[in-house]
Amino acid sequence: MGATDSVTTKDGVTIFYKDWGSKNAQPLVFHHGWPLSSDDWDAQMLFFLAQGFRVVAHDRRGHGRSTQVGDGHDMDHYAADASAVAEHLNLKNAVHIGHSTGGGEVARYVAKYGEPQRRVAKAVLISAVPPLMLKTDNNPGGTPIEVFDGFRKALAANRSQFYLDVASGPFYGFNRAGAKVSQGIIQNWWRQGMMGGAKAHHDGIKAFSETDQTQDLQAIGVPTLVLQGDDDQIVPYKDASLLQAKLLKKGTLKVYAGFPHGMCTTEAEIINADLLAFIKS
């Protein structure tokens, strides 16, 4: 990596990013999900680049081509790292778009850095983890801790097989009857996951499942689009997008019948069109 495609954070972590398009165009910043990389946004990056936007995406610390550092795998560091990229590139009037864990990253980034620095025009949360995935007394509709413990156990035992199982099963809804299964999509998910570090991915499970982001959502003042499929088998929509829309000051909710967690890939044409309409609105 050269100086042109990475930024070093305050705690010495090298964050890889892509920055395509005219520097004068409105920037769209894409935040990927666990345990992937900025490559997960290929279908969006190419589409919006062709629409004349500047498109930016980074690999989260410990993921993809960023440093496989041993610590800092939490939502605060994720948001700070995203801010390091935005500040390094001096992005303004940006639209920040996050999928899954990346949606949590966007919520914290916009609330803590993006809006206070006046860098953000709009935000988009897609199949996103906020306000809280974990089932607690205050969040009875959440997912039990045993599920996330199972993720950690499977990751530690055989990360490669675990990633194949997630990609070929629930993530894209390929386990549903009549699903149009793509081996290329499965292999690309696995490839991205195995590029990253096991420690980052293990710690990341706690970050995406146990971080209460109620206050982040309440703090966001910019117009925010909330998108999710009602057949999301990773992040149950009733405990995610429906609650996000209620907590946001300027939230717009769209729930897609039958769409899976990874709908940005499997339903890219529809998602891209809805993103474009929101960005231009």
Number of C-alpha atoms within 10 A of each C-alpha: 11 7 8 10 13 20 23 17 18 10 9 10 18 23 25 26 23 17 18 15 18 13 14 8 14 19 27 27 25 27 27 26 26 19 25 24 28 23 18 23 21 13 16 21 26 14 18 19 18 11 10 13 20 22 25 25 26 27 28 33 30 27 29 25 22 24 20 19 16 13 12 16 22 19 25 15 19 24 23 18 26 29 23 18 22 21 16 13 13 11 22 17 15 23 25 28 25 25 28 25 29 27 27 31 35 34 33 26 26 29 22 18 20 26 17 11 13 13 20 25 21 22 26 25 31 27 31 32 34 29 25 25 26 25 17 14 8 9 13 11 16 19 19 14 16 11 11 18 13 11 16 19 14 16 18 15 11 10 20 15 13 18 22 17 15 18 22 21 16 18 20 29 26 18 16 13 7 8 10 12 16 12 11 9 16 20 15 16 22 23 17 20 22 18 17 24 20 19 17 23 24 19 16 22 19 18 20 27 23 21 18 18 20 16 14 20 26 17 18 24 18 18 19 27 24 25 25 32 22 19 20 23 17 20 26 22 22 14 21 24 29 17 17 28 20 14 18 22 16 15 20 17 16 15 16 15 11 13 19 26 27 25 24 23 18 19 14 17 14 12 19 18 13 15 17 13 10 16 19 7 6
